[in-house]
Amino acid sequence: QPGTAPGQFDSPYGIAHWRDHFFVSDSRNNRLQAFKTLDWSFAFEISATAGGTGPAVPLKSPAGLTAVDRGLLVAEYSEDRVVLIDPDDSTGGSGMGSRDLGSAGWFCGPVGIMARG
């Protein structure tokens, strides 16, 4: 259902499974939402404020995401970067990427991401 409340979306883009949750990138709401694997009930969100429900990580237009051992890799379209987020760590995420054209690690509006285990 469209909206900003928990379980509602505005432009959902990617989905990934990590540990006991499915994560959905909610692009226009600038957040990730986590749902319990067992019954798809809302668990928490990851966003700049997180509303007290999960790690506070400032995100702008999160798009594709994939699960890795250390957490979630999130392609952040509006910030031209990829962010590694550990949903169990409330201190935030670490970003990689640069807006400097031609520099090492340069991204231009990344939307998809994949990792091989």
Secondary structure, 3 states (H helix, E strand, C coil): CECCCCCCECCEEEEEEECCEEEEEEHHHCEEEEEECCCCCEEEEEECCHHHCCCECCCCCEEEEEEECCEEEEEEHHHCEEEEECCCCCCCEEEECECCCCCCCECCCCCCCCCCC
